Amino acid sequence: MIVLGLTGSIGMGKSTSAKMFMDEGIPVYSADDAVHKLYSGAAAPLIEAAFPGTITNGKVDRTKLSTAVMGKPGKLKQLEAIIHPLVRAEENSFREAARAQGSKLIVLDIPLLFETGAEGRVDKILVVTAPAEVQRKRVLDRPGMTQAKFDAILERQTPDAEKRARADFVIDTRYDFEVTRSEVRKIIRILSG
């Protein structure tokens, strides 16, 4: 089974590309989806214990949690120490299920692939990218996003140029969806041999 790591900075088209792999029948694990699930489940009491007042109706309130950790490296590391092992356990379950189903190729959609050292857990790496002005527009068009939040997120991420240099495959997502879909299909053909 070949494991393709899908990554890219915020606003580069990871979710759209991941969906295109799913549309082609390739199993996709999303670290972001795992975090969302954990925030309303197993991680909630652990996060509340570490960051009192960040839970609303049994779920992590992302705005409150962001306020508790943004600009506080020690607090962010504390949060990562809680959430990363749980996300990794979810990834391992996904891998086992895909292997049991006989999948030849799977995709791990991990936004912080390089930042968390996850590149050692994949066989090949796909980086999605777009010009900085396209990325900025996409991100700032999101509800609740501010330039300060965007800058803080970028500060924590490996620069786009470095990600591209470390990738086996790169898809420039500035073009229409069909161009991206064509590139996704090409990667599937290459990796499925």
N, C-alpha and C positions, 0 to 999 in steps of 0.2 A: 504494500500500500504506500503510495507516494503522498507525502504531507506537504502541501503548499501553504506557506505563510503569506497572508495578504495583509499589507500594511500601507500606511501613508499618513501624512499629517492631517490635521483637522480640515474638513471641507474639500478634500481631494477626491472623494467619490468611492470610498471603501464600501459603504452600505449598498450603493447602486451596483457596484461591481460584484459584491458578494451575492446579491439577488440574481444577477445574471448567471453566476455559477450554479445557483440552486435551480434556476429555470432550465439549465442544461442537465439536471439530474445529479449534480455533484453535491454530496453532503457538505454543509458549511456550519462550522462552529463560530459563534460570535461572542467574543469576550465581553463586549458591551451588553449584549442581551443577558449573558450570565450574571453580570453585575446587577442589572435591573432586577432580575429574578431574586438574587441574593438579598438585595436591599428591601425586598418585601417578604423575605423568608429568613433563612438561617443567619444571615449577617446582621439583621436588624437589632437583636438584643445585644450582640457584641459591640456594635457601633454605638448604641445608646449608652452602654456601660462606659465606653471610652470617651464619648462626646455627648454628655447629658443634654437633653432638650432637642436632639436632632431627629427624633421619631415623632411622626404624626399618624394616628390611627394604625399603629403597628408597622408602619413602613418608614424607611429613611426618607426624610424630607431633604431632597438634594440641595435646595437653596440654603437651608439651615446648615447642612453639612459643609457646603462650599464656603459659607461664611466662617465656619469653625476651622477650616484648614487652609484657605487661600492666603498665600503670602506667609505661611507659617511652616517652613520645611520640616520641623520636628513633628508637627501634628500630621502633616501629609505622610511622612514615613510611618507614623503610628497607624494611620488608616490603611496604608498599603500592606502593612504587616498583618492586618486583619483580613483584608479582602483578597490579596493575591493568592494565598494558599487555597482559599475556597474556590476561586476561579480556576485554578490549576486542577483541582479535584474534578470540577465540572468538565474541563477539557479532557481529562483522562477517561472519564465515563463516556464521553462522546467518541473518543478514539476507539475504545473497546467495543462500543456498539457498532461503529462503522466497520471495524475489522471483522466482527462476527457476521455482519451482513455481506461480507465479501467485497467491500468497496475497494476499487483500484486506486482512486484518487479522492482525497478530502482536502478541504480548505479550512485553515484556521485564520479567522478574521481577528487579528490582534493589533489594535491601534498602537500600542506601546511595545511592539515586537522587539525592537532593538533596545529600547530603554529598560526593559525588564529581563533582557538576556534570553528571550524566547527563541531567537534565531537558531539556537542549538537544538531546538526540538522539532525543527522542520527540515525537509529535504531541499526545497527550493523556496525562493522568496520572490513575491510579486509586489512591486511598489506602484501604487496609483499616484499620479501627480497632476498638477495643473499650474499654469503661471500664477505668480503671487497675487496679481490683481484679481484673477478669477477666484482663487481661494478666498481672498479677503471679502469679496462680494458675497460669495456663498455663505460664509460664516456669519458675517454681520447681518445678513437677511434672516437669520434664525431668531425666533422669539426669545427675548430676554438676553440676547448676546450684546455685549458692549466691547468697545475697542480694548478696554483694560482687561476684560476676561479673555479675549482673544490673545492679547499679548502674553498674559500669564500662562495660557495653554501652550503657546508656541515656545515659550521659554523652557518648558519641561520636555519638549519633543526634540528628537534628533533632527537636525536641519534636513530639509528636503533633498538638497544636493548630495548629502552624505548617504541618505537612504537609497537614492537612485544608484549611487556608485556601488553599493553593497548588494544590489538586487540581481537576481537572475533574469527577471522580466520586469519591464516598465510599461505601464499604459498611461498615456496622456489623456486625461478625461475632459479636456476643454472642448472637444468636438461633440457631435451629437451622439446619442445613445447607441446608434447602430454601429458607429466606429468602435466604441468601447466593446460592444457585444461581439463584433468580429474579432477583436483582439483576445477576448476571453475564450472564444471558440478555438482560436489558433493555439492558445496555451494548453487547453484541454487536449487537443490533438497531439501536441508535442509530448505532453506528460503521460497520456494514455497509450502512446506508442502504437 
